[in-house]
Structure formats: structure tokens, C-alpha cells
Amino acid sequence: MATKKGSSSASGSLLELIMIVAVALGLALGIQAFLVKPYRIPSESMVPTLQIGQRVLVNRIGARFSTPDVGDVVVFHPPAGAEQDNTCGSGQPPAGQPCDKPTPQRADVNFIKRIVAGPGDKLRLDNGRVVLNGKLQKEPFARPCGGGEGCDFPTEITIPAGMYFMMGDNRGSSDDSRFWGPVPEKWIIGQAFATYWPPKRIGLL
């Protein structure tokens, strides 16, 4: 009788352990899918704010209930073609003008950039620095453009309704909205709000 009782107890403990692991896994997957998602920085486009290989946490639920703000660092789907040849939806814009219209389809990849202009804002670029609604912005987070391609866009554009203009902080080495256009709000996955790796760079953004 003692043996049967011991076997029953062991089976119950094993079943309980399996249930705990299953629930914990379900919670972890649910949190990642709906609340917070980790993201690894794949390129140098956000240097010096974020380095290659650094990891951030992205607030997914906030994107559903709040409007993005200029200055937010966000993870999003870029327009189709952005990851390959910088396709601008309306064709190549006139010289001196950033792309003002994306392709209608989104890409499956994820990018991380900073929002520099929102719906209805007027934007031009002076040596990589944002001139927003006629005012040169203070951008202490940005690395100088360096005078290369994409640094100067003197022709002002207006950001379409429901869209956001994205740029990397590393203005001379960022593939961003200058070349493939603003991003619809529904393509924004969420705001990156903290870094958790490497340990020496843990902190809020």
C-alpha cells in the first residue's frame, strides 16, 4: 500500500510540475506577444544611443492605446522595399526633397528608429538636422551627418495624416524615412523604453 501511495504522490507532483511549466510558458509567450517584447539592435543606425547587439524592451500595449510622440524610439515595420532598394512609393522624389509617400505594403522585417515628425508636421533637413515646422531642433542624441548622401533636404514636405517620419540617430549611416517615406501608425509595433543588455548599459531610454 505504501508503494502505491508513493507512486501516486510522485505522479501527482510530476503532473503539477508540468502544469506549472506550461502555465509559466504560456504567460511568457503572452507577455511577449501582447505586452513587452525584447529586440536586438541589428545595425549602427541608432549609434550613439544604441549600439549593435544591444537589447531593448519594447512596450507593445502602449502602441494600441496611446499616440506616438516626436522623440520616441520605436520598433516598426517599414514600407515594402525599404530593406532592399529604398523604394519611395510615389517614385523618386525631386532632388533635395525627402521621400513623402511610402509604398502601400509593409515589409515583414522590423526596424528601430526615432520619430522626428508626426502627422501634419512640416519637415526639411539641414546637414542631417531636423527642421520641424520651421524650427531647427535640438538633438543632443544625434551623431552629425558628415555631409554625405541624405544629409541635406532643403525642400520642405508635409507628413501625411496618420503617418510618422522615422530617422536613425546616426544620421550619416541610417536607412530611414528620408529614402522610403513616413510610416503609418498601424505599422508601429511599440516604443522601446529600456535597455537590458549588456549589463553596463541597463537603463531607461
Buried (B, 14 or more C-beta within 10 A) or exposed (E): EEEEEEEEEEEEEEEEEEEEEEEEEEEEEEEEEEBBBEBEBEBBBBBEBBEEEBBBBBBBEBBEEEEBEBEBBBBBBBBBBBBEEBBBBEEEBEEEBBBBBBBEEBBEEBBBBBBBBBBEBEBBBBEBBBBBEEEEBEBEEBBEBEEEEBBBBEBBBEBBEEBBBBBBBBBBBBBBBBBBBBBBBEBBBBBBBBBEBEEEEEEEB
